[in-house]
């Protein structure tokens, strides 16, 4: 997994709340091999009107945000089913970070495992970003994971992320790597426990 330190890129001001995993990638596309890339399926049905034409009122369809690596959404992003493909589709479309006040728990966990930062920004902070002229014009914003800040122009907005997730993303670690980082502590525990409970050690 590629380590996440900072991103400086345009952000897509999606601005929707309760975006669920079936909206992120409709289930019918999950039969496609991941090797073919899922990016084209992102928000597939939501992006189109009843006739199948691309909607002009949705930021993700706006050419100004074609190079976006950051998505800005409102509360409860990634709710719904536990499909990991909801993260695949974001990653394959080039997104490395989602800013929102809250996330579906399983979605957020899956995001970290795929190198995508689920950054929890206050509701007021999200509204500031969604109304910022630079963001709306497609100007780059900066996400700094170590400092846990989002910067746009002269504004700096804090975000929250679980400490263990932050550690994983900064180091580009998966769950196995995270466990290995505690190898010394694990070995010390095994030594102590063996001395205290020798009868419990498999022979």
N, C-alpha and C positions, 0 to 999 in steps of 0.2 A: 504494500500500500504506500502511496506517495505521502510523505509528511506534509502536514498543513501548518504553515507558519503565518503568512500574510497573503492576502489577495488584493489586488488593485484592478478593478474591472467594472464595467457597467453593471447595473442591477436592474432586473425586471420588476417594476412595481405592480405585481399581480393584484395585490390589494384585496383578495378574496378571503373569507373565513370558512372554516369547516370544509376545506378541500380534502376529500377522502381519497383513499388509495385506488378506488375504482375510477375516479376521475383522473388521477395521475396517469394510470395506464389501465384501460378497460381490459377485462379478463380475456377477451377473445384474442388479444395480441400476445398473451403469455405463452402461447404454443410456439412462437417464433424462437429459434435458437438465439441465445444471447450474443453469440459470435457475429450475428448479422447486424447487431446494434439496435438499441431500443429508442434512441433519441427522437426518431420521427413519430413515435407514438405518444409523446408527452402531451397530456391533456387533450388527447385526440378529439373526443366528442365535444368537450367544452369549447374547443377552439372553432367549431363549425356550427353553422346555423342548420335549420331543419332541412334545407336543400343541399347541404354538404359544402357550402361556400365558407371560406374563412371569414370569421367575424372581424369587423373593423374596430370593435369597442373593447377588445381584450389586449392587454399590454403584451402578452407573450406572442402575439401576431404582429407586433409593431417592429418595423425594421430598425428603429433606434436602439432596440434591445437585442438585436440579433447576436451580438458578441457577449451577452450577459453571462456571468459566472455566478451571480448572486441573485436569489429570488427574495422578494419582500412580500410577505403575506400577513393576513390577520390571524386571529386565534384559531387554535385546533387544527393546524396543518398536519396532514398525514393521518387523519383519523380513519376509522373503518377497519378493514381486514388487515391481516398481518403480512400480506404479500411483499417479499423483498424486492420484487420487480418494480415497486413504486419508487425505490431508491435507484435501481438500475436505470430507469428511464430518465431521471434527473441527471445522473452522472454521465450517461451517454449523450445527453443533450448539452453537456458542457458545464453544468452547475456543480459548484463545489461547496456552496453554502446556502442555507435558507434562513432568513431572518423572520421570526414570528413571535408573538407573545407566548404561544404554547404549541405543543406538538402531541400527536398520538404517541404513546409510550413505545410501542413496538416499532413504529416508523423511525423514531429518533434513535433507538438502539441499532436498527439496521443501517441507518445513515452513517453512523460512526464506523461501523464495520466495513463500509465501502468508501471511507475517506471523505464523506460529506458532513459538513459541520451544521448541526441544528442549534443555532444561536438564539437564545430566548431574550428578546428585546421587549421592554415594557410596551404596553399598548400606546402610551403617549409617544414613546420613541418611534414606534412604527408609523404613527400618524405624521410625525415630523419628517421622517424619511419619505413617506408617500407624497407629501406636499412640497418637498424640496425641489426648486427649479432645476438644479443640477442633475438630480436623479431623474427627473422627468425628461430632461433633454438627452439623457443617455451618457452623461459624464461619468467617468470612473469614480467609484467610492472605494474606501480601503477598509478591509476587515483584518484586524490584528488579533490573532488568537491568544498570544502570550499576554497581551495587555487587556484582552477581552473588551475591545472597543471597535465601534464602527465610525469612521470619519468621512465626512462629506463637507467640502469647503472648510469653514472654520468651526464646524460643529463636531463634537465627539459624543457618541452615545454608547453607554455601557451595555454589555450583554452578559448573560449567565450561561454556563455550561457545566455539566458535572465534572468534578476534578479528575476522575478516572478516564472519562472520555477525552478531556483536554490533554491528558498525558498520552493517551493512545494516538490522537491526531497529530500532536506536535512531533511525536517520534515515528509516525507512520507504522504503528504497531497494530496487529490483530490481537484477538483475545489470548492466543497462545504466547505471543511476544510479551503481553502484559503480565501473564503468569510467570514467565521466565524472569522478568525483571525482579521478582521476589524470590529468586532461587536461594539466596543466602538465608533469608528469613525462614524459608521452608525447610532448608537443611538444618537450621538451628532448632526449629520446632521438632523435627523428626528425632534429633539427637536427645533433646530433653524428654520427649514422650517415650522414647525407647528406654531411657534410664528409669523413668517413673513407672512404666507399664511394660516391662519386658515380656510378660506373658501375652501381650496383644500383638507382638510382632510376628508376622507370618513366618513359618519355618519351612 
